[in-house]
């Protein structure tokens, strides 16, 4: 039985669905919203709706973008012979922070995870394979999935899938500890992992 009114309880319930937000954090967020000026809450609500309606997937790499092509794919100065495969747009952003990688990306939007009932068909693999057929200039695929059991399984699956193509498949070195996420790694660790990548 909740001590709050139904409207407050609903707000807390919605906030608690966000990743990393428990019941206490959800309550704090809900009461912050209730205490904030209406204009501030309206701006937040409008920003969420605009982002949800206005953001799409880049037709090349599946990164989030407002345009047909994201700024990286549209940049003619990027090295088009190499593609770095990452799990999420957040991982792409982390890789860009090191300012050392000059190639393109492909975002899978997840990893193979039988526990979560997510197979290869649930990832953006078909888009990657189509892309490799169209862009014959690609010579190397850097697989930068997280060093978790699911990330490793996805990397091995991808390497086996692409072996007949003759495209070189490398894996970022494990300067990243097992069980960690790329988005939380510091720049020096990411740079070491990228420079020390290995053949699969």
PyMOL commands that place a pseudoatom at each C-alpha (Angstrom):
pseudoatom trace, name=CA, resn=UNK, resi=1, chain=A, elem=C, hetatm=0, pos=[0.000, 0.000, 0.000]
pseudoatom trace, name=CA, resn=UNK, resi=2, chain=A, elem=C, hetatm=0, pos=[1.536, 3.308, -1.099]
pseudoatom trace, name=CA, resn=UNK, resi=3, chain=A, elem=C, hetatm=0, pos=[1.525, 6.384, 1.166]
pseudoatom trace, name=CA, resn=UNK, resi=4, chain=A, elem=C, hetatm=0, pos=[1.322, 8.613, -1.918]
pseudoatom trace, name=CA, resn=UNK, resi=5, chain=A, elem=C, hetatm=0, pos=[-1.578, 9.738, -4.050]
pseudoatom trace, name=CA, resn=UNK, resi=6, chain=A, elem=C, hetatm=0, pos=[-2.199, 7.708, -7.242]
pseudoatom trace, name=CA, resn=UNK, resi=7, chain=A, elem=C, hetatm=0, pos=[-0.671, 10.436, -9.445]
pseudoatom trace, name=CA, resn=UNK, resi=8, chain=A, elem=C, hetatm=0, pos=[2.552, 10.554, -7.402]
pseudoatom trace, name=CA, resn=UNK, resi=9, chain=A, elem=C, hetatm=0, pos=[2.701, 6.760, -7.223]
pseudoatom trace, name=CA, resn=UNK, resi=10, chain=A, elem=C, hetatm=0, pos=[2.363, 6.563, -11.017]
pseudoatom trace, name=CA, resn=UNK, resi=11, chain=A, elem=C, hetatm=0, pos=[5.152, 9.115, -11.481]
pseudoatom trace, name=CA, resn=UNK, resi=12, chain=A, elem=C, hetatm=0, pos=[7.457, 7.193, -9.114]
pseudoatom trace, name=CA, resn=UNK, resi=13, chain=A, elem=C, hetatm=0, pos=[6.578, 3.948, -10.889]
pseudoatom trace, name=CA, resn=UNK, resi=14, chain=A, elem=C, hetatm=0, pos=[7.531, 5.421, -14.290]
pseudoatom trace, name=CA, resn=UNK, resi=15, chain=A, elem=C, hetatm=0, pos=[10.839, 6.804, -13.007]
pseudoatom trace, name=CA, resn=UNK, resi=16, chain=A, elem=C, hetatm=0, pos=[11.696, 3.443, -11.407]
pseudoatom trace, name=CA, resn=UNK, resi=17, chain=A, elem=C, hetatm=0, pos=[11.548, 1.834, -14.875]
pseudoatom trace, name=CA, resn=UNK, resi=18, chain=A, elem=C, hetatm=0, pos=[14.641, 3.824, -15.916]
pseudoatom trace, name=CA, resn=UNK, resi=19, chain=A, elem=C, hetatm=0, pos=[17.943, 1.900, -15.803]
pseudoatom trace, name=CA, resn=UNK, resi=20, chain=A, elem=C, hetatm=0, pos=[19.849, 2.308, -12.541]
pseudoatom trace, name=CA, resn=UNK, resi=21, chain=A, elem=C, hetatm=0, pos=[16.923, 4.017, -10.796]
pseudoatom trace, name=CA, resn=UNK, resi=22, chain=A, elem=C, hetatm=0, pos=[15.648, 2.285, -7.675]
pseudoatom trace, name=CA, resn=UNK, resi=23, chain=A, elem=C, hetatm=0, pos=[12.553, 3.135, -5.655]
pseudoatom trace, name=CA, resn=UNK, resi=24, chain=A, elem=C, hetatm=0, pos=[14.323, 5.794, -3.531]
pseudoatom trace, name=CA, resn=UNK, resi=25, chain=A, elem=C, hetatm=0, pos=[15.897, 7.536, -6.525]
pseudoatom trace, name=CA, resn=UNK, resi=26, chain=A, elem=C, hetatm=0, pos=[12.566, 7.398, -8.352]
pseudoatom trace, name=CA, resn=UNK, resi=27, chain=A, elem=C, hetatm=0, pos=[10.883, 9.074, -5.366]
pseudoatom trace, name=CA, resn=UNK, resi=28, chain=A, elem=C, hetatm=0, pos=[13.539, 11.816, -5.283]
pseudoatom trace, name=CA, resn=UNK, resi=29, chain=A, elem=C, hetatm=0, pos=[13.092, 12.471, -9.015]
pseudoatom trace, name=CA, resn=UNK, resi=30, chain=A, elem=C, hetatm=0, pos=[9.304, 12.534, -8.698]
pseudoatom trace, name=CA, resn=UNK, resi=31, chain=A, elem=C, hetatm=0, pos=[9.381, 15.043, -5.843]
pseudoatom trace, name=CA, resn=UNK, resi=32, chain=A, elem=C, hetatm=0, pos=[11.984, 17.161, -7.655]
pseudoatom trace, name=CA, resn=UNK, resi=33, chain=A, elem=C, hetatm=0, pos=[9.600, 17.368, -10.628]
pseudoatom trace, name=CA, resn=UNK, resi=34, chain=A, elem=C, hetatm=0, pos=[6.698, 18.291, -8.358]
pseudoatom trace, name=CA, resn=UNK, resi=35, chain=A, elem=C, hetatm=0, pos=[8.772, 21.029, -6.667]
pseudoatom trace, name=CA, resn=UNK, resi=36, chain=A, elem=C, hetatm=0, pos=[10.153, 22.451, -9.942]
pseudoatom trace, name=CA, resn=UNK, resi=37, chain=A, elem=C, hetatm=0, pos=[8.515, 25.384, -11.757]
pseudoatom trace, name=CA, resn=UNK, resi=38, chain=A, elem=C, hetatm=0, pos=[6.007, 24.356, -14.435]
pseudoatom trace, name=CA, resn=UNK, resi=39, chain=A, elem=C, hetatm=0, pos=[8.150, 25.955, -17.191]
pseudoatom trace, name=CA, resn=UNK, resi=40, chain=A, elem=C, hetatm=0, pos=[11.141, 23.782, -16.222]
pseudoatom trace, name=CA, resn=UNK, resi=41, chain=A, elem=C, hetatm=0, pos=[9.034, 20.608, -16.215]
pseudoatom trace, name=CA, resn=UNK, resi=42, chain=A, elem=C, hetatm=0, pos=[7.477, 21.576, -19.544]
pseudoatom trace, name=CA, resn=UNK, resi=43, chain=A, elem=C, hetatm=0, pos=[10.940, 22.062, -21.105]
pseudoatom trace, name=CA, resn=UNK, resi=44, chain=A, elem=C, hetatm=0, pos=[12.003, 18.641, -19.838]
pseudoatom trace, name=CA, resn=UNK, resi=45, chain=A, elem=C, hetatm=0, pos=[8.850, 16.967, -21.174]
pseudoatom trace, name=CA, resn=UNK, resi=46, chain=A, elem=C, hetatm=0, pos=[9.207, 18.723, -24.546]
pseudoatom trace, name=CA, resn=UNK, resi=47, chain=A, elem=C, hetatm=0, pos=[12.911, 17.781, -24.815]
pseudoatom trace, name=CA, resn=UNK, resi=48, chain=A, elem=C, hetatm=0, pos=[12.066, 14.117, -24.180]
pseudoatom trace, name=CA, resn=UNK, resi=49, chain=A, elem=C, hetatm=0, pos=[9.263, 14.119, -26.754]
pseudoatom trace, name=CA, resn=UNK, resi=50, chain=A, elem=C, hetatm=0, pos=[11.338, 15.997, -29.356]
pseudoatom trace, name=CA, resn=UNK, resi=51, chain=A, elem=C, hetatm=0, pos=[14.245, 13.578, -28.944]
pseudoatom trace, name=CA, resn=UNK, resi=52, chain=A, elem=C, hetatm=0, pos=[11.979, 10.543, -29.132]
pseudoatom trace, name=CA, resn=UNK, resi=53, chain=A, elem=C, hetatm=0, pos=[10.205, 11.810, -32.254]
pseudoatom trace, name=CA, resn=UNK, resi=54, chain=A, elem=C, hetatm=0, pos=[13.181, 13.472, -33.956]
pseudoatom trace, name=CA, resn=UNK, resi=55, chain=A, elem=C, hetatm=0, pos=[15.974, 10.942, -33.458]
pseudoatom trace, name=CA, resn=UNK, resi=56, chain=A, elem=C, hetatm=0, pos=[16.352, 8.105, -35.955]
pseudoatom trace, name=CA, resn=UNK, resi=57, chain=A, elem=C, hetatm=0, pos=[18.988, 5.517, -36.824]
pseudoatom trace, name=CA, resn=UNK, resi=58, chain=A, elem=C, hetatm=0, pos=[21.725, 6.485, -39.288]
pseudoatom trace, name=CA, resn=UNK, resi=59, chain=A, elem=C, hetatm=0, pos=[21.100, 4.548, -42.511]
pseudoatom trace, name=CA, resn=UNK, resi=60, chain=A, elem=C, hetatm=0, pos=[24.773, 3.511, -42.597]
pseudoatom trace, name=CA, resn=UNK, resi=61, chain=A, elem=C, hetatm=0, pos=[25.938, 2.779, -39.058]
pseudoatom trace, name=CA, resn=UNK, resi=62, chain=A, elem=C, hetatm=0, pos=[22.696, 2.657, -37.004]
pseudoatom trace, name=CA, resn=UNK, resi=63, chain=A, elem=C, hetatm=0, pos=[23.915, 5.381, -34.623]
pseudoatom trace, name=CA, resn=UNK, resi=64, chain=A, elem=C, hetatm=0, pos=[21.354, 7.857, -33.292]
pseudoatom trace, name=CA, resn=UNK, resi=65, chain=A, elem=C, hetatm=0, pos=[21.009, 10.934, -35.502]
pseudoatom trace, name=CA, resn=UNK, resi=66, chain=A, elem=C, hetatm=0, pos=[18.570, 13.645, -36.548]
pseudoatom trace, name=CA, resn=UNK, resi=67, chain=A, elem=C, hetatm=0, pos=[19.561, 13.311, -40.209]
pseudoatom trace, name=CA, resn=UNK, resi=68, chain=A, elem=C, hetatm=0, pos=[19.688, 10.447, -42.678]
pseudoatom trace, name=CA, resn=UNK, resi=69, chain=A, elem=C, hetatm=0, pos=[23.432, 10.101, -42.024]
pseudoatom trace, name=CA, resn=UNK, resi=70, chain=A, elem=C, hetatm=0, pos=[25.102, 10.759, -38.670]
pseudoatom trace, name=CA, resn=UNK, resi=71, chain=A, elem=C, hetatm=0, pos=[27.924, 13.341, -38.535]
pseudoatom trace, name=CA, resn=UNK, resi=72, chain=A, elem=C, hetatm=0, pos=[30.592, 10.605, -38.513]
pseudoatom trace, name=CA, resn=UNK, resi=73, chain=A, elem=C, hetatm=0, pos=[29.305, 8.767, -41.608]
pseudoatom trace, name=CA, resn=UNK, resi=74, chain=A, elem=C, hetatm=0, pos=[28.806, 12.102, -43.383]
pseudoatom trace, name=CA, resn=UNK, resi=75, chain=A, elem=C, hetatm=0, pos=[32.384, 13.229, -42.662]
pseudoatom trace, name=CA, resn=UNK, resi=76, chain=A, elem=C, hetatm=0, pos=[34.507, 12.697, -45.828]
pseudoatom trace, name=CA, resn=UNK, resi=77, chain=A, elem=C, hetatm=0, pos=[37.713, 12.786, -43.765]
pseudoatom trace, name=CA, resn=UNK, resi=78, chain=A, elem=C, hetatm=0, pos=[36.940, 9.544, -41.894]
pseudoatom trace, name=CA, resn=UNK, resi=79, chain=A, elem=C, hetatm=0, pos=[38.880, 6.414, -42.925]
pseudoatom trace, name=CA, resn=UNK, resi=80, chain=A, elem=C, hetatm=0, pos=[36.330, 4.290, -44.803]
pseudoatom trace, name=CA, resn=UNK, resi=81, chain=A, elem=C, hetatm=0, pos=[38.516, 1.184, -44.893]
pseudoatom trace, name=CA, resn=UNK, resi=82, chain=A, elem=C, hetatm=0, pos=[37.893, 0.365, -41.222]
pseudoatom trace, name=CA, resn=UNK, resi=83, chain=A, elem=C, hetatm=0, pos=[34.678, -0.051, -39.214]
pseudoatom trace, name=CA, resn=UNK, resi=84, chain=A, elem=C, hetatm=0, pos=[34.555, -0.305, -35.413]
pseudoatom trace, name=CA, resn=UNK, resi=85, chain=A, elem=C, hetatm=0, pos=[31.592, -2.394, -34.217]
pseudoatom trace, name=CA, resn=UNK, resi=86, chain=A, elem=C, hetatm=0, pos=[30.146, -1.328, -30.844]
pseudoatom trace, name=CA, resn=UNK, resi=87, chain=A, elem=C, hetatm=0, pos=[27.166, -2.419, -28.768]
pseudoatom trace, name=CA, resn=UNK, resi=88, chain=A, elem=C, hetatm=0, pos=[25.466, 0.936, -28.160]
pseudoatom trace, name=CA, resn=UNK, resi=89, chain=A, elem=C, hetatm=0, pos=[25.588, 4.604, -29.206]
pseudoatom trace, name=CA, resn=UNK, resi=90, chain=A, elem=C, hetatm=0, pos=[27.017, 5.314, -25.727]
pseudoatom trace, name=CA, resn=UNK, resi=91, chain=A, elem=C, hetatm=0, pos=[30.001, 3.075, -26.539]
pseudoatom trace, name=CA, resn=UNK, resi=92, chain=A, elem=C, hetatm=0, pos=[30.518, 4.936, -29.827]
pseudoatom trace, name=CA, resn=UNK, resi=93, chain=A, elem=C, hetatm=0, pos=[30.570, 8.201, -27.896]
pseudoatom trace, name=CA, resn=UNK, resi=94, chain=A, elem=C, hetatm=0, pos=[33.156, 6.774, -25.481]
pseudoatom trace, name=CA, resn=UNK, resi=95, chain=A, elem=C, hetatm=0, pos=[35.397, 5.673, -28.363]
pseudoatom trace, name=CA, resn=UNK, resi=96, chain=A, elem=C, hetatm=0, pos=[35.170, 9.140, -29.938]
pseudoatom trace, name=CA, resn=UNK, resi=97, chain=A, elem=C, hetatm=0, pos=[36.366, 10.748, -26.691]
pseudoatom trace, name=CA, resn=UNK, resi=98, chain=A, elem=C, hetatm=0, pos=[39.881, 9.318, -27.114]
pseudoatom trace, name=CA, resn=UNK, resi=99, chain=A, elem=C, hetatm=0, pos=[40.343, 11.266, -30.410]
pseudoatom trace, name=CA, resn=UNK, resi=100, chain=A, elem=C, hetatm=0, pos=[42.568, 8.508, -31.831]
pseudoatom trace, name=CA, resn=UNK, resi=101, chain=A, elem=C, hetatm=0, pos=[40.205, 6.433, -33.947]
pseudoatom trace, name=CA, resn=UNK, resi=102, chain=A, elem=C, hetatm=0, pos=[39.566, 7.943, -37.394]
pseudoatom trace, name=CA, resn=UNK, resi=103, chain=A, elem=C, hetatm=0, pos=[37.459, 5.229, -39.037]
pseudoatom trace, name=CA, resn=UNK, resi=104, chain=A, elem=C, hetatm=0, pos=[33.719, 4.569, -39.177]
pseudoatom trace, name=CA, resn=UNK, resi=105, chain=A, elem=C, hetatm=0, pos=[31.419, 2.714, -36.764]
pseudoatom trace, name=CA, resn=UNK, resi=106, chain=A, elem=C, hetatm=0, pos=[28.570, 0.240, -36.713]
pseudoatom trace, name=CA, resn=UNK, resi=107, chain=A, elem=C, hetatm=0, pos=[26.199, 0.076, -33.727]
pseudoatom trace, name=CA, resn=UNK, resi=108, chain=A, elem=C, hetatm=0, pos=[24.681, -3.344, -32.982]
pseudoatom trace, name=CA, resn=UNK, resi=109, chain=A, elem=C, hetatm=0, pos=[22.153, -2.069, -30.403]
pseudoatom trace, name=CA, resn=UNK, resi=110, chain=A, elem=C, hetatm=0, pos=[22.812, -4.989, -28.087]
pseudoatom trace, name=CA, resn=UNK, resi=111, chain=A, elem=C, hetatm=0, pos=[24.625, -8.315, -27.851]
pseudoatom trace, name=CA, resn=UNK, resi=112, chain=A, elem=C, hetatm=0, pos=[23.697, -11.964, -28.199]
pseudoatom trace, name=CA, resn=UNK, resi=113, chain=A, elem=C, hetatm=0, pos=[22.207, -12.958, -24.840]
pseudoatom trace, name=CA, resn=UNK, resi=114, chain=A, elem=C, hetatm=0, pos=[20.241, -16.226, -24.491]
pseudoatom trace, name=CA, resn=UNK, resi=115, chain=A, elem=C, hetatm=0, pos=[19.350, -15.223, -20.908]
pseudoatom trace, name=CA, resn=UNK, resi=116, chain=A, elem=C, hetatm=0, pos=[17.520, -12.160, -22.259]
pseudoatom trace, name=CA, resn=UNK, resi=117, chain=A, elem=C, hetatm=0, pos=[16.137, -14.096, -25.241]
pseudoatom trace, name=CA, resn=UNK, resi=118, chain=A, elem=C, hetatm=0, pos=[18.200, -11.960, -27.633]
pseudoatom trace, name=CA, resn=UNK, resi=119, chain=A, elem=C, hetatm=0, pos=[19.722, -13.702, -30.642]
pseudoatom trace, name=CA, resn=UNK, resi=120, chain=A, elem=C, hetatm=0, pos=[21.691, -12.483, -33.678]
pseudoatom trace, name=CA, resn=UNK, resi=121, chain=A, elem=C, hetatm=0, pos=[18.439, -11.620, -35.441]
pseudoatom trace, name=CA, resn=UNK, resi=122, chain=A, elem=C, hetatm=0, pos=[17.732, -8.988, -32.760]
pseudoatom trace, name=CA, resn=UNK, resi=123, chain=A, elem=C, hetatm=0, pos=[20.950, -7.078, -33.519]
pseudoatom trace, name=CA, resn=UNK, resi=124, chain=A, elem=C, hetatm=0, pos=[21.814, -4.758, -36.413]
pseudoatom trace, name=CA, resn=UNK, resi=125, chain=A, elem=C, hetatm=0, pos=[23.856, -7.534, -38.092]
pseudoatom trace, name=CA, resn=UNK, resi=126, chain=A, elem=C, hetatm=0, pos=[21.881, -7.660, -41.337]
pseudoatom trace, name=CA, resn=UNK, resi=127, chain=A, elem=C, hetatm=0, pos=[22.515, -3.943, -41.769]
pseudoatom trace, name=CA, resn=UNK, resi=128, chain=A, elem=C, hetatm=0, pos=[26.245, -4.530, -41.219]
pseudoatom trace, name=CA, resn=UNK, resi=129, chain=A, elem=C, hetatm=0, pos=[26.410, -7.364, -43.757]
pseudoatom trace, name=CA, resn=UNK, resi=130, chain=A, elem=C, hetatm=0, pos=[24.519, -5.286, -46.344]
pseudoatom trace, name=CA, resn=UNK, resi=131, chain=A, elem=C, hetatm=0, pos=[26.875, -2.397, -45.698]
pseudoatom trace, name=CA, resn=UNK, resi=132, chain=A, elem=C, hetatm=0, pos=[29.961, -4.576, -46.245]
pseudoatom trace, name=CA, resn=UNK, resi=133, chain=A, elem=C, hetatm=0, pos=[28.559, -5.792, -49.570]
pseudoatom trace, name=CA, resn=UNK, resi=134, chain=A, elem=C, hetatm=0, pos=[27.952, -2.243, -50.788]
pseudoatom trace, name=CA, resn=UNK, resi=135, chain=A, elem=C, hetatm=0, pos=[31.228, -0.761, -49.481]
pseudoatom trace, name=CA, resn=UNK, resi=136, chain=A, elem=C, hetatm=0, pos=[33.988, -2.968, -50.847]
pseudoatom trace, name=CA, resn=UNK, resi=137, chain=A, elem=C, hetatm=0, pos=[36.638, -0.553, -49.559]
pseudoatom trace, name=CA, resn=UNK, resi=138, chain=A, elem=C, hetatm=0, pos=[36.231, -1.944, -46.005]
pseudoatom trace, name=CA, resn=UNK, resi=139, chain=A, elem=C, hetatm=0, pos=[39.362, -3.923, -45.122]
pseudoatom trace, name=CA, resn=UNK, resi=140, chain=A, elem=C, hetatm=0, pos=[39.127, -4.254, -41.347]
pseudoatom trace, name=CA, resn=UNK, resi=141, chain=A, elem=C, hetatm=0, pos=[36.398, -4.695, -38.778]
pseudoatom trace, name=CA, resn=UNK, resi=142, chain=A, elem=C, hetatm=0, pos=[37.365, -3.806, -35.192]
pseudoatom trace, name=CA, resn=UNK, resi=143, chain=A, elem=C, hetatm=0, pos=[35.006, -5.618, -32.837]
pseudoatom trace, name=CA, resn=UNK, resi=144, chain=A, elem=C, hetatm=0, pos=[34.666, -3.445, -29.726]
pseudoatom trace, name=CA, resn=UNK, resi=145, chain=A, elem=C, hetatm=0, pos=[31.903, -5.203, -27.819]
pseudoatom trace, name=CA, resn=UNK, resi=146, chain=A, elem=C, hetatm=0, pos=[32.196, -5.075, -24.027]
pseudoatom trace, name=CA, resn=UNK, resi=147, chain=A, elem=C, hetatm=0, pos=[34.466, -7.639, -22.327]
pseudoatom trace, name=CA, resn=UNK, resi=148, chain=A, elem=C, hetatm=0, pos=[31.546, -9.606, -20.878]
pseudoatom trace, name=CA, resn=UNK, resi=149, chain=A, elem=C, hetatm=0, pos=[30.431, -13.173, -21.615]
pseudoatom trace, name=CA, resn=UNK, resi=150, chain=A, elem=C, hetatm=0, pos=[27.757, -11.821, -23.984]
pseudoatom trace, name=CA, resn=UNK, resi=151, chain=A, elem=C, hetatm=0, pos=[30.187, -9.375, -25.592]
pseudoatom trace, name=CA, resn=UNK, resi=152, chain=A, elem=C, hetatm=0, pos=[32.734, -12.147, -26.197]
pseudoatom trace, name=CA, resn=UNK, resi=153, chain=A, elem=C, hetatm=0, pos=[30.073, -14.472, -27.640]
pseudoatom trace, name=CA, resn=UNK, resi=154, chain=A, elem=C, hetatm=0, pos=[28.916, -11.725, -29.994]
pseudoatom trace, name=CA, resn=UNK, resi=155, chain=A, elem=C, hetatm=0, pos=[32.500, -10.970, -31.080]
pseudoatom trace, name=CA, resn=UNK, resi=156, chain=A, elem=C, hetatm=0, pos=[33.202, -14.642, -31.866]
pseudoatom trace, name=CA, resn=UNK, resi=157, chain=A, elem=C, hetatm=0, pos=[29.899, -15.013, -33.718]
pseudoatom trace, name=CA, resn=UNK, resi=158, chain=A, elem=C, hetatm=0, pos=[30.676, -11.946, -35.819]
pseudoatom trace, name=CA, resn=UNK, resi=159, chain=A, elem=C, hetatm=0, pos=[34.224, -13.114, -36.564]
pseudoatom trace, name=CA, resn=UNK, resi=160, chain=A, elem=C, hetatm=0, pos=[32.963, -16.536, -37.743]
pseudoatom trace, name=CA, resn=UNK, resi=161, chain=A, elem=C, hetatm=0, pos=[30.224, -14.889, -39.793]
pseudoatom trace, name=CA, resn=UNK, resi=162, chain=A, elem=C, hetatm=0, pos=[32.699, -12.636, -41.610]
pseudoatom trace, name=CA, resn=UNK, resi=163, chain=A, elem=C, hetatm=0, pos=[35.556, -15.127, -42.061]
pseudoatom trace, name=CA, resn=UNK, resi=164, chain=A, elem=C, hetatm=0, pos=[34.468, -16.132, -45.622]
pseudoatom trace, name=CA, resn=UNK, resi=165, chain=A, elem=C, hetatm=0, pos=[34.437, -12.459, -46.686]
pseudoatom trace, name=CA, resn=UNK, resi=166, chain=A, elem=C, hetatm=0, pos=[38.193, -12.097, -46.254]
pseudoatom trace, name=CA, resn=UNK, resi=167, chain=A, elem=C, hetatm=0, pos=[37.747, -8.888, -44.234]
pseudoatom trace, name=CA, resn=UNK, resi=168, chain=A, elem=C, hetatm=0, pos=[40.265, -8.682, -41.400]
pseudoatom trace, name=CA, resn=UNK, resi=169, chain=A, elem=C, hetatm=0, pos=[38.510, -9.005, -38.009]
pseudoatom trace, name=CA, resn=UNK, resi=170, chain=A, elem=C, hetatm=0, pos=[40.275, -7.669, -34.927]
pseudoatom trace, name=CA, resn=UNK, resi=171, chain=A, elem=C, hetatm=0, pos=[39.178, -7.446, -31.297]
pseudoatom trace, name=CA, resn=UNK, resi=172, chain=A, elem=C, hetatm=0, pos=[40.094, -4.521, -29.052]
pseudoatom trace, name=CA, resn=UNK, resi=173, chain=A, elem=C, hetatm=0, pos=[42.722, -5.560, -26.501]
pseudoatom trace, name=CA, resn=UNK, resi=174, chain=A, elem=C, hetatm=0, pos=[41.627, -6.228, -22.976]
pseudoatom trace, name=CA, resn=UNK, resi=175, chain=A, elem=C, hetatm=0, pos=[42.985, -3.118, -21.414]
pseudoatom trace, name=CA, resn=UNK, resi=176, chain=A, elem=C, hetatm=0, pos=[39.360, -3.133, -20.288]
pseudoatom trace, name=CA, resn=UNK, resi=177, chain=A, elem=C, hetatm=0, pos=[38.704, -5.469, -17.340]
pseudoatom trace, name=CA, resn=UNK, resi=178, chain=A, elem=C, hetatm=0, pos=[36.232, -8.325, -17.839]
pseudoatom trace, name=CA, resn=UNK, resi=179, chain=A, elem=C, hetatm=0, pos=[32.731, -7.403, -16.748]
pseudoatom trace, name=CA, resn=UNK, resi=180, chain=A, elem=C, hetatm=0, pos=[33.193, -3.648, -17.323]
pseudoatom trace, name=CA, resn=UNK, resi=181, chain=A, elem=C, hetatm=0, pos=[31.415, -1.337, -19.773]
pseudoatom trace, name=CA, resn=UNK, resi=182, chain=A, elem=C, hetatm=0, pos=[33.174, 0.721, -22.447]
pseudoatom trace, name=CA, resn=UNK, resi=183, chain=A, elem=C, hetatm=0, pos=[31.135, 3.838, -21.656]
pseudoatom trace, name=CA, resn=UNK, resi=184, chain=A, elem=C, hetatm=0, pos=[32.650, 4.025, -18.124]
pseudoatom trace, name=CA, resn=UNK, resi=185, chain=A, elem=C, hetatm=0, pos=[36.280, 3.462, -19.163]
pseudoatom trace, name=CA, resn=UNK, resi=186, chain=A, elem=C, hetatm=0, pos=[38.775, 6.325, -18.995]
pseudoatom trace, name=CA, resn=UNK, resi=187, chain=A, elem=C, hetatm=0, pos=[40.441, 7.641, -22.144]
pseudoatom trace, name=CA, resn=UNK, resi=188, chain=A, elem=C, hetatm=0, pos=[43.881, 6.084, -21.443]
pseudoatom trace, name=CA, resn=UNK, resi=189, chain=A, elem=C, hetatm=0, pos=[42.414, 2.597, -20.958]
pseudoatom trace, name=CA, resn=UNK, resi=190, chain=A, elem=C, hetatm=0, pos=[40.352, 2.917, -24.140]
pseudoatom trace, name=CA, resn=UNK, resi=191, chain=A, elem=C, hetatm=0, pos=[43.360, 4.133, -26.110]
pseudoatom trace, name=CA, resn=UNK, resi=192, chain=A, elem=C, hetatm=0, pos=[45.452, 1.142, -24.911]
pseudoatom trace, name=CA, resn=UNK, resi=193, chain=A, elem=C, hetatm=0, pos=[42.652, -1.268, -25.721]
pseudoatom trace, name=CA, resn=UNK, resi=194, chain=A, elem=C, hetatm=0, pos=[42.256, 0.152, -29.222]
pseudoatom trace, name=CA, resn=UNK, resi=195, chain=A, elem=C, hetatm=0, pos=[45.976, 0.199, -30.074]
pseudoatom trace, name=CA, resn=UNK, resi=196, chain=A, elem=C, hetatm=0, pos=[46.466, -3.333, -28.730]
pseudoatom trace, name=CA, resn=UNK, resi=197, chain=A, elem=C, hetatm=0, pos=[43.649, -4.970, -30.682]
pseudoatom trace, name=CA, resn=UNK, resi=198, chain=A, elem=C, hetatm=0, pos=[44.239, -8.541, -31.879]
pseudoatom trace, name=CA, resn=UNK, resi=199, chain=A, elem=C, hetatm=0, pos=[43.260, -10.809, -34.738]
pseudoatom trace, name=CA, resn=UNK, resi=200, chain=A, elem=C, hetatm=0, pos=[40.261, -13.046, -34.057]
for i in range(1, 200): cmd.bond("trace and resi %d" % i, "trace and resi %d" % (i + 1))
show_as sticks, trace
zoom trace
